[in-house]
Amino acid sequence: MAGLWEFPGGKVEQGERPEDTLIRELNEELGIVVDEPCLAPFAFASHTYADFHLLMPLYLCRRWGGTVTAREHARLAWVRPNRLREYPMPPADEPLIPHLAALL
């Protein structure tokens, strides 16, 4: 969604589990390597857009290899959860903000 800030991730390809997708997408988008044991399921969002329904799991990841680099997007930002609402996000992402703010 052009112009909006999103959590990293992407579409699940055929034969992938959500964890596989996230590991692949983190490498493609951010240039980092994540091992599955470093992912912890945290929350999910369910949102209906005009042309599709999105079910999006949110994982926590505190350990990775490599340096975070913007590979597919012009900008990246490390943002404290209590400041996430300052960044325009897709509607499906917004309900996840309180969960992150309560944890972190």
C-alpha positions in Angstrom: 0.0 0.0 0.0 2.0 2.9 -1.4 2.8 5.7 1.0 1.8 3.8 4.1 4.0 2.3 6.8 3.7 -1.4 7.2 5.0 -4.2 9.3 7.5 -6.3 7.3 6.1 -9.4 5.7 4.2 -10.5 2.6 2.0 -13.0 0.9 2.2 -16.7 1.7 3.3 -18.6 -1.4 2.0 -22.0 -2.2 3.6 -24.6 0.1 4.8 -22.1 2.7 3.9 -21.8 6.3 3.5 -18.3 7.7 6.9 -18.7 9.5 8.6 -19.6 6.2 7.0 -16.6 4.5 8.2 -14.2 7.2 11.7 -15.5 7.2 11.8 -15.2 3.4 10.3 -11.7 3.4 12.5 -10.4 6.2 15.5 -11.4 4.0 14.0 -9.9 0.8 12.8 -6.7 2.4 15.4 -6.0 5.1 18.4 -8.2 4.2 18.4 -10.0 7.5 18.5 -13.7 8.3 16.1 -15.1 10.9 16.0 -18.6 12.3 12.5 -19.9 13.1 13.2 -20.4 16.8 13.7 -16.7 17.0 10.1 -16.0 16.0 7.4 -15.9 18.6 3.7 -15.7 17.5 2.2 -12.7 19.2 -1.1 -11.5 17.7 -3.1 -11.4 14.5 -5.3 -9.0 12.5 -8.4 -9.9 10.5 -9.5 -7.2 8.1 -11.8 -7.0 5.1 -10.6 -4.7 2.3 -12.8 -3.9 -0.7 -11.4 -6.7 -2.8 -9.9 -9.3 -0.4 -9.9 -10.4 3.2 -6.6 -10.3 5.1 -5.6 -12.6 8.0 -2.2 -11.3 9.2 -0.2 -13.0 11.9 2.2 -10.8 13.9 5.4 -12.3 15.2 8.0 -10.9 17.6 11.6 -11.3 16.6 14.4 -10.2 18.9 17.4 -11.9 17.3 18.6 -11.9 13.7 21.7 -12.0 11.6 22.9 -9.2 9.4 22.3 -5.4 9.2 18.8 -4.1 8.6 18.8 -2.4 5.2 16.0 -1.0 3.1 16.0 -3.3 0.1 12.4 -2.8 -1.3 11.3 0.4 0.4 12.7 3.9 0.4 12.6 4.3 4.2 12.7 2.3 7.4 12.1 3.5 10.9 12.6 2.0 14.4 9.6 3.3 16.3 8.5 2.8 19.9 5.0 1.3 20.0 3.6 4.4 21.7 4.6 6.4 18.6 3.3 4.1 15.9 0.1 6.0 15.4 2.2 8.9 14.1 2.9 6.8 11.0 0.0 6.3 8.5 -0.6 2.6 8.4 -3.0 0.3 6.5 -6.3 -0.3 8.4 -5.4 -4.0 9.1 -2.2 -3.0 10.9 -3.7 -0.4 13.3 -5.4 -2.9 15.7 -2.0 -4.5 16.4 -0.6 -1.3 17.9 -2.2 -1.6 21.3 -0.9 -5.2 21.6 2.7 -4.0 21.0 2.3 -1.0 23.2 1.1 -3.2 26.1 4.0 -5.6 25.7 6.9 -3.2 25.0 
